[in-house]
Amino acid sequence: MLKAWVYRTSLKKRIWLSFTALTVFCISVTGLLAYSIASRAMERNSVELNQNVLTQSINVLDQKLKQIIVASSTMMLSEAYQQTIRDIKAHNMERFFANFSMLQAPFTQVELTENSIESILISTPDGDFYSTSNQRRTLTPFLESSLYQRIKEKPESNWVESHRDELFAGKHHVISLVLQPLTDNYVPDLFLIVNVKEDILEDTVSGGGSLGSARFLLINKEGTSVFGDGRRPEWSRDSVFLDKLREADRGNFEYSAGDGPMLLSYASSGYAKDWVLVSYLSKKELLQPVRSIQWLVLMIMAACIVIALFLARYLSALLLGPLLKLQRTMSRVEQEDLSARFQSPFQDEIGEAGRKFNQMLDR
């Protein structure tokens, strides 16, 4: 069918259609390649920038965790703490209140040194030691708290994610560091609990860097949120997503979520081995500027196609003008008008054929 249609179509129309099709094809290929190259370059640059920002954020988080650990360790090196441990080991209950009083200075120093520390509790077999600036909930012994059960279940993890403070009044959410101090005088069931202000630690993570609409998510490798689930997307609970995070200590990948594909970068903390900081960015939002370029390319393509249609019509008429003139001359001769002659200023093949035709008429 197409072949028969081509045979019936005039040469002028075939040239016009060929020129138009070639122009449209070249413009379309150029536009699509430009869009593809621009989108890939933007995606690649965004992934690299996102990874750099994530590295900066995890370093800021690790620095904060290190400061909390160092502040807690410094307190354990104090003479007041060492004396308390010796008395606990000797079950010297007569010095309990004296040790309680002596420890107030190290407690205060730690809280002044690190502003993110909410409260400190030293749980011992002979009683608890804590700062008098915090009101202890005496009805909840540490060994009967859910915090202790969590440490028993996962002894390899010293950091406990967001939870209600059971040990001190207020019951607001904190993040806890639980240590079993190693001393020369070993005491069983000796624990140091450092409650950290959740909002300060969360600000530390989110303030480590920013990348447009990129958002941060701090979770452990089992999928539990470190800062609560208030703004956590539902797709981040999927087992496929969590399995990806366990493959390596850091990396990046694309994940298909309910709202569309997401570009993710992740890195594990150096001081909380079980914590993973994830930065996620919607690919749709990322490529929004490129879509503006896409519409611009489509508009340029449409304008070029319209221009090509008029230009093809003009060029086909210009190229075929001498041939059509020769055709009309032949038609006059066919009607026995032997005085008809072909005239053309062009010195091309058609002009040469016209002159040969004139010579035939002269003979």
C-alpha positions as YAML, in Angstrom:
chain: A
units: angstrom
residues:
- id: 1
  name: MET
  ca: [0.00, 0.00, 0.00]
- id: 2
  name: LEU
  ca: [2.72, 2.47, 0.93]
- id: 3
  name: LYS
  ca: [4.79, 1.55, -2.09]
- id: 4
  name: ALA
  ca: [1.83, 2.02, -4.43]
- id: 5
  name: TRP
  ca: [1.05, 5.38, -2.79]
- id: 6
  name: VAL
  ca: [4.66, 6.49, -3.27]
- id: 7
  name: TYR
  ca: [4.51, 5.54, -6.96]
- id: 8
  name: ARG
  ca: [1.34, 7.61, -7.44]
- id: 9
  name: THR
  ca: [2.66, 10.64, -5.55]
- id: 10
  name: SER
  ca: [4.23, 13.51, -7.43]
- id: 11
  name: LEU
  ca: [7.97, 14.13, -7.24]
- id: 12
  name: LYS
  ca: [7.36, 17.52, -5.64]
- id: 13
  name: LYS
  ca: [5.33, 15.96, -2.82]
- id: 14
  name: ARG
  ca: [7.89, 13.17, -2.32]
- id: 15
  name: ILE
  ca: [10.71, 15.70, -1.97]
- id: 16
  name: TRP
  ca: [8.59, 17.79, 0.40]
- id: 17
  name: LEU
  ca: [7.71, 14.79, 2.58]
- id: 18
  name: SER
  ca: [11.28, 13.46, 2.59]
- id: 19
  name: PHE
  ca: [12.72, 16.80, 3.59]
- id: 20
  name: THR
  ca: [10.12, 17.22, 6.34]
- id: 21
  name: ALA
  ca: [10.61, 13.68, 7.70]
- id: 22
  name: LEU
  ca: [14.39, 14.06, 7.76]
- id: 23
  name: THR
  ca: [14.13, 17.40, 9.58]
- id: 24
  name: VAL
  ca: [11.67, 16.05, 12.16]
- id: 25
  name: PHE
  ca: [13.83, 12.97, 12.76]
- id: 26
  name: CYS
  ca: [17.03, 14.97, 13.29]
- id: 27
  name: ILE
  ca: [15.33, 17.48, 15.62]
- id: 28
  name: SER
  ca: [13.64, 14.70, 17.63]
- id: 29
  name: VAL
  ca: [16.84, 12.69, 18.07]
- id: 30
  name: THR
  ca: [18.77, 15.81, 19.08]
- id: 31
  name: GLY
  ca: [16.10, 16.85, 21.60]
- id: 32
  name: LEU
  ca: [15.77, 13.39, 23.17]
- id: 33
  name: LEU
  ca: [19.52, 12.95, 23.43]
- id: 34
  name: ALA
  ca: [19.89, 16.39, 25.02]
- id: 35
  name: TYR
  ca: [17.18, 15.57, 27.58]
- id: 36
  name: SER
  ca: [18.67, 12.15, 28.33]
- id: 37
  name: ILE
  ca: [22.21, 13.51, 28.77]
- id: 38
  name: ALA
  ca: [21.00, 16.40, 30.97]
- id: 39
  name: SER
  ca: [18.87, 14.14, 33.21]
- id: 40
  name: ARG
  ca: [21.66, 11.58, 33.66]
- id: 41
  name: ALA
  ca: [24.22, 14.26, 34.43]
- id: 42
  name: MET
  ca: [21.93, 15.89, 36.98]
- id: 43
  name: GLU
  ca: [21.13, 12.53, 38.61]
- id: 44
  name: ARG
  ca: [24.82, 11.57, 38.77]
- id: 45
  name: ASN
  ca: [25.85, 14.93, 40.24]
- id: 46
  name: SER
  ca: [23.01, 14.81, 42.76]
- id: 47
  name: VAL
  ca: [24.00, 11.33, 43.92]
- id: 48
  name: GLU
  ca: [27.61, 12.45, 44.42]
- id: 49
  name: LEU
  ca: [26.56, 15.61, 46.25]
- id: 50
  name: ASN
  ca: [24.07, 13.65, 48.34]
- id: 51
  name: GLN
  ca: [26.80, 11.18, 49.31]
- id: 52
  name: ASN
  ca: [29.12, 14.03, 50.33]
- id: 53
  name: VAL
  ca: [26.39, 15.67, 52.42]
- id: 54
  name: LEU
  ca: [25.57, 12.34, 54.05]
- id: 55
  name: THR
  ca: [29.25, 11.79, 54.88]
- id: 56
  name: GLN
  ca: [29.35, 15.23, 56.49]
- id: 57
  name: SER
  ca: [26.20, 14.49, 58.49]
- id: 58
  name: ILE
  ca: [27.37, 11.09, 59.74]
- id: 59
  name: ASN
  ca: [30.68, 12.66, 60.77]
- id: 60
  name: VAL
  ca: [28.81, 15.34, 62.74]
- id: 61
  name: LEU
  ca: [26.68, 12.63, 64.40]
- id: 62
  name: ASP
  ca: [29.74, 10.53, 65.26]
- id: 63
  name: GLN
  ca: [31.48, 13.57, 66.69]
- id: 64
  name: LYS
  ca: [28.50, 14.21, 68.96]
- id: 65
  name: LEU
  ca: [28.33, 10.58, 70.09]
- id: 66
  name: LYS
  ca: [32.07, 10.63, 70.72]
- id: 67
  name: GLN
  ca: [31.74, 13.74, 72.90]
- id: 68
  name: ILE
  ca: [29.02, 12.04, 74.96]
- id: 69
  name: ILE
  ca: [31.15, 8.91, 75.41]
- id: 70
  name: VAL
  ca: [34.26, 10.95, 76.29]
- id: 71
  name: ALA
  ca: [32.32, 13.06, 78.82]
- id: 72
  name: SER
  ca: [30.95, 9.88, 80.44]
- id: 73
  name: SER
  ca: [34.37, 8.24, 80.47]
- id: 74
  name: THR
  ca: [35.95, 11.32, 82.04]
- id: 75
  name: MET
  ca: [33.47, 11.11, 84.90]
- id: 76
  name: MET
  ca: [34.38, 7.45, 85.47]
- id: 77
  name: LEU
  ca: [38.03, 8.45, 85.79]
- id: 78
  name: SER
  ca: [37.29, 10.88, 88.63]
- id: 79
  name: GLU
  ca: [38.45, 10.06, 92.17]
- id: 80
  name: ALA
  ca: [34.88, 10.40, 93.48]
- id: 81
  name: TYR
  ca: [33.66, 7.70, 91.09]
- id: 82
  name: GLN
  ca: [36.60, 5.38, 91.81]
- id: 83
  name: GLN
  ca: [36.07, 5.75, 95.57]
- id: 84
  name: THR
  ca: [32.38, 5.00, 95.15]
- id: 85
  name: ILE
  ca: [33.14, 1.81, 93.24]
- id: 86
  name: ARG
  ca: [35.60, 0.66, 95.92]
- id: 87
  name: ASP
  ca: [33.00, 1.23, 98.63]
- id: 88
  name: ILE
  ca: [30.31, -0.58, 96.61]
- id: 89
  name: LYS
  ca: [32.61, -3.56, 96.14]
- id: 90
  name: ALA
  ca: [33.29, -3.61, 99.90]
- id: 91
  name: HIS
  ca: [29.54, -3.12, 100.62]
- id: 92
  name: ASN
  ca: [30.46, -0.12, 102.75]
- id: 93
  name: MET
  ca: [26.93, 1.28, 103.10]
- id: 94
  name: GLU
  ca: [28.07, 3.82, 105.71]
- id: 95
  name: ARG
  ca: [29.70, 5.87, 102.95]
- id: 96
  name: PHE
  ca: [26.71, 5.70, 100.57]
- id: 97
  name: PHE
  ca: [25.47, 9.26, 101.24]
- id: 98
  name: ALA
  ca: [29.02, 10.62, 101.35]
- id: 99
  name: ASN
  ca: [29.72, 9.11, 97.94]
- id: 100
  name: PHE
  ca: [26.34, 10.36, 96.70]
- id: 101
  name: SER
  ca: [27.38, 13.87, 97.69]
- id: 102
  name: MET
  ca: [30.87, 13.58, 96.20]
- id: 103
  name: LEU
  ca: [29.49, 12.46, 92.84]
- id: 104
  name: GLN
  ca: [27.42, 15.63, 92.43]
- id: 105
  name: ALA
  ca: [30.48, 17.55, 91.23]
- id: 106
  name: PRO
  ca: [31.36, 15.04, 88.45]
- id: 107
  name: PHE
  ca: [27.68, 14.86, 87.42]
- id: 108
  name: THR
  ca: [27.50, 18.65, 87.15]
- id: 109
  name: GLN
  ca: [30.77, 18.81, 85.24]
- id: 110
  name: VAL
  ca: [29.57, 16.25, 82.68]
- id: 111
  name: GLU
  ca: [26.27, 18.09, 82.13]
- id: 112
  name: LEU
  ca: [28.13, 21.38, 81.67]
- id: 113
  name: THR
  ca: [30.68, 19.81, 79.34]
- id: 114
  name: GLU
  ca: [28.07, 18.19, 77.08]
- id: 115
  name: ASN
  ca: [24.77, 20.08, 76.81]
- id: 116
  name: SER
  ca: [23.01, 17.17, 75.09]
- id: 117
  name: ILE
  ca: [23.11, 15.03, 78.27]
- id: 118
  name: GLU
  ca: [19.76, 15.09, 80.04]
- id: 119
  name: SER
  ca: [20.57, 12.94, 83.08]
- id: 120
  name: ILE
  ca: [23.01, 10.34, 84.40]
- id: 121
  name: LEU
  ca: [22.33, 7.31, 86.57]
- id: 122
  name: ILE
  ca: [24.81, 4.92, 88.13]
- id: 123
  name: SER
  ca: [22.97, 1.72, 89.03]
- id: 124
  name: THR
  ca: [24.75, -0.44, 91.62]
- id: 125
  name: PRO
  ca: [23.74, -3.41, 93.82]
- id: 126
  name: ASP
  ca: [23.77, -1.08, 96.85]
- id: 127
  name: GLY
  ca: [21.68, 1.71, 95.32]
- id: 128
  name: ASP
  ca: [21.56, 4.36, 92.61]
- id: 129
  name: PHE
  ca: [23.63, 7.51, 92.23]
- id: 130
  name: TYR
  ca: [22.38, 10.46, 90.18]
- id: 131
  name: SER
  ca: [22.39, 14.23, 90.02]
- id: 132
  name: THR
  ca: [20.10, 15.96, 92.50]
- id: 133
  name: SER
  ca: [19.02, 18.30, 89.70]
- id: 134
  name: ASN
  ca: [16.95, 15.40, 88.31]
- id: 135
  name: GLN
  ca: [14.03, 13.79, 90.10]
- id: 136
  name: ARG
  ca: [14.51, 10.01, 90.24]
- id: 137
  name: ARG
  ca: [11.52, 7.71, 89.83]
- id: 138
  name: THR
  ca: [12.40, 5.39, 92.71]
- id: 139
  name: LEU
  ca: [9.53, 3.00, 91.92]
- id: 140
  name: THR
  ca: [11.33, 1.89, 88.74]
- id: 141
  name: PRO
  ca: [14.62, 0.11, 89.51]
- id: 142
  name: PHE
  ca: [16.91, -0.04, 86.51]
- id: 143
  name: LEU
  ca: [17.11, -3.85, 86.59]
- id: 144
  name: GLU
  ca: [13.30, -3.97, 86.21]
- id: 145
  name: SER
  ca: [13.07, -1.37, 83.44]
- id: 146
  name: SER
  ca: [12.49, -2.01, 79.74]
- id: 147
  name: LEU
  ca: [15.83, -0.30, 79.15]
- id: 148
  name: TYR
  ca: [17.61, -3.11, 80.99]
- id: 149
  name: GLN
  ca: [15.62, -5.74, 79.07]
- id: 150
  name: ARG
  ca: [16.68, -4.10, 75.81]
- id: 151
  name: ILE
  ca: [20.36, -4.27, 76.83]
- id: 152
  name: LYS
  ca: [20.01, -7.92, 77.85]
- id: 153
  name: GLU
  ca: [18.48, -8.78, 74.46]
- id: 154
  name: LYS
  ca: [21.11, -6.84, 72.48]
- id: 155
  name: PRO
  ca: [24.23, -6.59, 74.64]
- id: 156
  name: GLU
  ca: [26.36, -5.67, 71.61]
- id: 157
  name: SER
  ca: [24.51, -2.34, 71.21]
- id: 158
  name: ASN
  ca: [25.17, 0.32, 73.86]
- id: 159
  name: TRP
  ca: [22.83, 2.90, 72.34]
- id: 160
  name: VAL
  ca: [19.08, 2.64, 72.81]
- id: 161
  name: GLU
  ca: [16.76, 4.39, 70.39]
- id: 162
  name: SER
  ca: [14.06, 6.91, 71.34]
- id: 163
  name: HIS
  ca: [12.01, 5.80, 74.35]
- id: 164
  name: ARG
  ca: [10.13, 7.31, 77.28]
- id: 165
  name: ASP
  ca: [12.38, 8.01, 80.23]
- id: 166
  name: GLU
  ca: [11.38, 5.48, 82.91]
- id: 167
  name: LEU
  ca: [14.13, 6.39, 85.37]
- id: 168
  name: PHE
  ca: [13.49, 10.10, 85.91]
- id: 169
  name: ALA
  ca: [10.38, 12.22, 86.27]
- id: 170
  name: GLY
  ca: [8.88, 13.81, 83.19]
- id: 171
  name: LYS
  ca: [8.65, 10.72, 81.01]
- id: 172
  name: HIS
  ca: [9.72, 12.61, 77.89]
- id: 173
  name: HIS
  ca: [11.58, 10.85, 75.11]
- id: 174
  name: VAL
  ca: [15.34, 10.38, 75.40]
- id: 175
  name: ILE
  ca: [18.08, 8.35, 73.75]
- id: 176
  name: SER
  ca: [20.19, 6.34, 76.16]
- id: 177
  name: LEU
  ca: [23.79, 5.21, 76.33]
- id: 178
  name: VAL
  ca: [24.17, 2.20, 78.63]
- id: 179
  name: LEU
  ca: [27.66, 1.12, 79.70]
- id: 180
  name: GLN
  ca: [28.99, -1.55, 82.01]
- id: 181
  name: PRO
  ca: [32.13, 0.17, 83.34]
- id: 182
  name: LEU
  ca: [35.32, -1.88, 83.35]
- id: 183
  name: THR
  ca: [37.22, -1.10, 86.55]
- id: 184
  name: ASP
  ca: [40.01, -2.68, 88.55]
- id: 185
  name: ASN
  ca: [37.43, -3.50, 91.18]
- id: 186
  name: TYR
  ca: [34.81, -5.55, 89.31]
- id: 187
  name: VAL
  ca: [31.27, -5.08, 90.57]
- id: 188
  name: PRO
  ca: [28.44, -7.20, 89.10]
- id: 189
  name: ASP
  ca: [25.24, -5.45, 87.94]
- id: 190
  name: LEU
  ca: [27.02, -2.12, 87.71]
- id: 191
  name: PHE
  ca: [25.62, 0.10, 84.93]
- id: 192
  name: LEU
  ca: [26.12, 3.68, 83.81]
- id: 193
  name: ILE
  ca: [23.07, 5.12, 82.06]
- id: 194
  name: VAL
  ca: [23.42, 8.42, 80.17]
- id: 195
  name: ASN
  ca: [20.15, 9.87, 78.89]
- id: 196
  name: VAL
  ca: [20.62, 12.17, 75.89]
- id: 197
  name: LYS
  ca: [18.17, 14.85, 74.78]
- id: 198
  name: GLU
  ca: [16.51, 13.55, 71.65]
- id: 199
  name: ASP
  ca: [15.84, 16.96, 70.06]
- id: 200
  name: ILE
  ca: [19.49, 18.06, 70.29]
- id: 201
  name: LEU
  ca: [20.74, 14.83, 68.72]
- id: 202
  name: GLU
  ca: [18.11, 15.08, 65.99]
- id: 203
  name: ASP
  ca: [19.13, 18.68, 65.24]
- id: 204
  name: THR
  ca: [22.72, 17.48, 65.01]
- id: 205
  name: VAL
  ca: [21.78, 15.02, 62.28]
- id: 206
  name: SER
  ca: [19.49, 17.29, 60.27]
- id: 207
  name: GLY
  ca: [21.85, 20.24, 60.63]
- id: 208
  name: GLY
  ca: [24.85, 18.38, 59.28]
- id: 209
  name: GLY
  ca: [24.02, 19.43, 55.75]
- id: 210
  name: SER
  ca: [21.18, 19.92, 53.31]
- id: 211
  name: LEU
  ca: [20.56, 19.12, 49.68]
- id: 212
  name: GLY
  ca: [17.46, 20.75, 48.29]
- id: 213
  name: SER
  ca: [14.55, 18.48, 49.19]
- id: 214
  name: ALA
  ca: [16.73, 15.64, 50.51]
- id: 215
  name: ARG
  ca: [15.64, 14.30, 53.90]
- id: 216
  name: PHE
  ca: [17.42, 12.29, 56.56]
- id: 217
  name: LEU
  ca: [16.35, 9.13, 58.33]
- id: 218
  name: LEU
  ca: [18.28, 7.58, 61.22]
- id: 219
  name: ILE
  ca: [17.34, 3.96, 61.95]
- id: 220
  name: ASN
  ca: [18.99, 0.83, 63.26]
- id: 221
  name: LYS
  ca: [19.65, -2.17, 61.04]
- id: 222
  name: GLU
  ca: [16.49, -3.88, 62.27]
- id: 223
  name: GLY
  ca: [14.41, -0.96, 61.01]
- id: 224
  name: THR
  ca: [13.62, 0.81, 64.30]
- id: 225
  name: SER
  ca: [13.63, 4.61, 64.15]
- id: 226
  name: VAL
  ca: [16.17, 6.35, 66.38]
- id: 227
  name: PHE
  ca: [14.12, 9.56, 66.66]
- id: 228
  name: GLY
  ca: [10.59, 8.18, 66.56]
- id: 229
  name: ASP
  ca: [8.26, 7.50, 63.63]
- id: 230
  name: GLY
  ca: [6.56, 10.88, 63.30]
- id: 231
  name: ARG
  ca: [7.84, 11.80, 59.81]
- id: 232
  name: ARG
  ca: [9.07, 8.43, 58.63]
- id: 233
  name: PRO
  ca: [7.87, 7.29, 55.17]
- id: 234
  name: GLU
  ca: [6.07, 3.95, 55.07]
- id: 235
  name: TRP
  ca: [8.30, 2.46, 52.36]
- id: 236
  name: SER
  ca: [11.31, 2.65, 54.72]
- id: 237
  name: ARG
  ca: [9.85, -0.26, 56.72]
- id: 238
  name: ASP
  ca: [9.94, -2.68, 53.77]
- id: 239
  name: SER
  ca: [12.17, -5.71, 54.21]
- id: 240
  name: VAL
  ca: [13.70, -5.20, 50.75]
- id: 241
  name: PHE
  ca: [14.80, -1.70, 51.70]
- id: 242
  name: LEU
  ca: [16.25, -2.85, 55.05]
- id: 243
  name: ASP
  ca: [18.10, -5.74, 53.36]
- id: 244
  name: LYS
  ca: [19.77, -3.21, 51.05]
- id: 245
  name: LEU
  ca: [21.06, -1.28, 54.08]
- id: 246
  name: ARG
  ca: [22.66, -4.41, 55.52]
- id: 247
  name: GLU
  ca: [24.72, -5.16, 52.40]
- id: 248
  name: ALA
  ca: [27.53, -2.72, 53.28]
- id: 249
  name: ASP
  ca: [28.52, 0.00, 55.74]
- id: 250
  name: ARG
  ca: [27.83, 2.72, 53.18]
- id: 251
  name: GLY
  ca: [26.59, 3.09, 49.63]
- id: 252
  name: ASN
  ca: [23.79, 4.40, 47.43]
- id: 253
  name: PHE
  ca: [21.03, 2.87, 45.35]
- id: 254
  name: GLU
  ca: [17.70, 3.64, 43.68]
- id: 255
  name: TYR
  ca: [14.58, 2.33, 45.38]
- id: 256
  name: SER
  ca: [11.05, 2.20, 43.96]
- id: 257
  name: ALA
  ca: [8.69, 3.60, 46.60]
- id: 258
  name: GLY
  ca: [4.97, 4.25, 46.49]
- id: 259
  name: ASP
  ca: [5.52, 7.89, 45.50]
- id: 260
  name: GLY
  ca: [7.97, 6.99, 42.73]
- id: 261
  name: PRO
  ca: [11.67, 6.15, 42.55]
- id: 262
  name: MET
  ca: [13.92, 7.42, 45.33]
- id: 263
  name: LEU
  ca: [17.65, 8.09, 45.22]
- id: 264
  name: LEU
  ca: [19.16, 6.91, 48.52]
- id: 265
  name: SER
  ca: [22.55, 7.18, 50.16]
- id: 266
  name: TYR
  ca: [23.37, 5.57, 53.50]
- id: 267
  name: ALA
  ca: [26.25, 5.26, 55.95]
- id: 268
  name: SER
  ca: [26.70, 3.45, 59.27]
- id: 269
  name: SER
  ca: [27.77, 5.29, 62.41]
- id: 270
  name: GLY
  ca: [31.24, 4.62, 63.75]
- id: 271
  name: TYR
  ca: [30.22, 4.96, 67.41]
- id: 272
  name: ALA
  ca: [26.76, 3.40, 67.24]
- id: 273
  name: LYS
  ca: [27.50, 0.41, 64.99]
- id: 274
  name: ASP
  ca: [23.83, -0.53, 64.73]
- id: 275
  name: TRP
  ca: [22.69, 2.90, 63.49]
- id: 276
  name: VAL
  ca: [22.40, 3.81, 59.81]
- id: 277
  name: LEU
  ca: [21.89, 7.34, 58.53]
- id: 278
  name: VAL
  ca: [19.87, 7.42, 55.29]
- id: 279
  name: SER
  ca: [19.46, 10.39, 52.98]
- id: 280
  name: TYR
  ca: [16.62, 10.04, 50.47]
- id: 281
  name: LEU
  ca: [15.63, 12.26, 47.57]
- id: 282
  name: SER
  ca: [12.67, 11.93, 45.22]
- id: 283
  name: LYS
  ca: [13.87, 11.37, 41.67]
- id: 284
  name: LYS
  ca: [10.72, 13.08, 40.41]
- id: 285
  name: GLU
  ca: [11.52, 16.24, 42.39]
- id: 286
  name: LEU
  ca: [15.17, 16.05, 41.37]
- id: 287
  name: LEU
  ca: [14.39, 15.95, 37.66]
- id: 288
  name: GLN
  ca: [11.75, 18.69, 37.82]
- id: 289
  name: PRO
  ca: [14.14, 21.33, 36.36]
- id: 290
  name: VAL
  ca: [15.02, 18.91, 33.55]
- id: 291
  name: ARG
  ca: [11.32, 18.54, 32.74]
- id: 292
  name: SER
  ca: [11.20, 22.28, 32.19]
- id: 293
  name: ILE
  ca: [14.03, 21.79, 29.70]
- id: 294
  name: GLN
  ca: [12.03, 18.96, 28.14]
- id: 295
  name: TRP
  ca: [9.03, 21.21, 27.52]
- id: 296
  name: LEU
  ca: [11.34, 23.88, 26.12]
- id: 297
  name: VAL
  ca: [12.89, 21.31, 23.76]
- id: 298
  name: LEU
  ca: [9.42, 20.17, 22.65]
- id: 299
  name: MET
  ca: [8.38, 23.77, 21.93]
- id: 300
  name: ILE
  ca: [11.57, 24.34, 19.92]
- id: 301
  name: MET
  ca: [10.97, 21.09, 18.07]
- id: 302
  name: ALA
  ca: [7.42, 22.13, 17.21]
- id: 303
  name: ALA
  ca: [8.59, 25.53, 15.97]
- id: 304
  name: CYS
  ca: [11.35, 23.93, 13.90]
- id: 305
  name: ILE
  ca: [8.90, 21.46, 12.37]
- id: 306
  name: VAL
  ca: [6.54, 24.27, 11.32]
- id: 307
  name: ILE
  ca: [9.45, 26.18, 9.80]
- id: 308
  name: ALA
  ca: [10.64, 22.97, 8.11]
- id: 309
  name: LEU
  ca: [7.21, 22.47, 6.52]
- id: 310
  name: PHE
  ca: [7.24, 25.93, 4.92]
- id: 311
  name: LEU
  ca: [10.92, 25.67, 4.03]
- id: 312
  name: ALA
  ca: [10.43, 22.23, 2.45]
- id: 313
  name: ARG
  ca: [7.57, 23.60, 0.37]
- id: 314
  name: TYR
  ca: [9.67, 26.54, -0.80]
- id: 315
  name: LEU
  ca: [12.77, 24.43, -1.56]
- id: 316
  name: SER
  ca: [10.82, 21.75, -3.38]
- id: 317
  name: ALA
  ca: [9.23, 24.45, -5.54]
- id: 318
  name: LEU
  ca: [12.63, 26.07, -6.13]
- id: 319
  name: LEU
  ca: [14.32, 22.77, -7.04]
- id: 320
  name: LEU
  ca: [11.51, 21.46, -9.21]
- id: 321
  name: GLY
  ca: [10.70, 24.79, -10.91]
- id: 322
  name: PRO
  ca: [12.90, 24.15, -14.00]
- id: 323
  name: LEU
  ca: [11.63, 20.56, -14.28]
- id: 324
  name: LEU
  ca: [7.99, 21.71, -14.18]
- id: 325
  name: LYS
  ca: [8.81, 24.37, -16.78]
- id: 326
  name: LEU
  ca: [10.31, 21.68, -19.03]
- id: 327
  name: GLN
  ca: [7.19, 19.59, -18.49]
- id: 328
  name: ARG
  ca: [4.95, 22.47, -19.59]
- id: 329
  name: THR
  ca: [7.14, 23.05, -22.67]
- id: 330
  name: MET
  ca: [6.78, 19.39, -23.61]
- id: 331
  name: SER
  ca: [3.01, 19.64, -23.15]
- id: 332
  name: ARG
  ca: [2.87, 22.55, -25.63]
- id: 333
  name: VAL
  ca: [4.91, 20.56, -28.16]
- id: 334
  name: GLU
  ca: [2.56, 17.63, -27.60]
- id: 335
  name: GLN
  ca: [-0.24, 19.99, -28.65]
- id: 336
  name: GLU
  ca: [1.72, 20.60, -31.94]
- id: 337
  name: ASP
  ca: [3.11, 23.99, -30.84]
- id: 338
  name: LEU
  ca: [6.55, 23.54, -32.37]
- id: 339
  name: SER
  ca: [7.53, 27.11, -31.59]
- id: 340
  name: ALA
  ca: [7.72, 26.34, -27.85]
- id: 341
  name: ARG
  ca: [11.23, 26.49, -26.42]
- id: 342
  name: PHE
  ca: [12.61, 25.73, -22.95]
- id: 343
  name: GLN
  ca: [14.42, 28.57, -21.22]
- id: 344
  name: SER
  ca: [16.24, 28.38, -17.86]
- id: 345
  name: PRO
  ca: [19.12, 30.30, -16.28]
- id: 346
  name: PHE
  ca: [20.33, 27.13, -14.47]
- id: 347
  name: GLN
  ca: [23.28, 25.22, -15.88]
- id: 348
  name: ASP
  ca: [22.34, 21.96, -14.18]
- id: 349
  name: GLU
  ca: [21.12, 18.59, -15.49]
- id: 350
  name: ILE
  ca: [17.58, 19.86, -16.12]
- id: 351
  name: GLY
  ca: [18.92, 22.90, -17.97]
- id: 352
  name: GLU
  ca: [21.08, 20.61, -20.13]
- id: 353
  name: ALA
  ca: [18.10, 18.34, -20.86]
- id: 354
  name: GLY
  ca: [16.06, 21.42, -21.85]
- id: 355
  name: ARG
  ca: [18.68, 22.59, -24.28]
- id: 356
  name: LYS
  ca: [18.90, 19.11, -25.87]
- id: 357
  name: PHE
  ca: [15.11, 19.19, -26.20]
- id: 358
  name: ASN
  ca: [15.35, 22.61, -27.95]
- id: 359
  name: GLN
  ca: [17.94, 21.18, -30.40]
- id: 360
  name: MET
  ca: [15.59, 18.30, -31.21]
- id: 361
  name: LEU
  ca: [12.82, 20.78, -31.96]
- id: 362
  name: ASP
  ca: [15.14, 22.85, -34.19]
- id: 363
  name: ARG
  ca: [16.06, 19.77, -36.22]
...
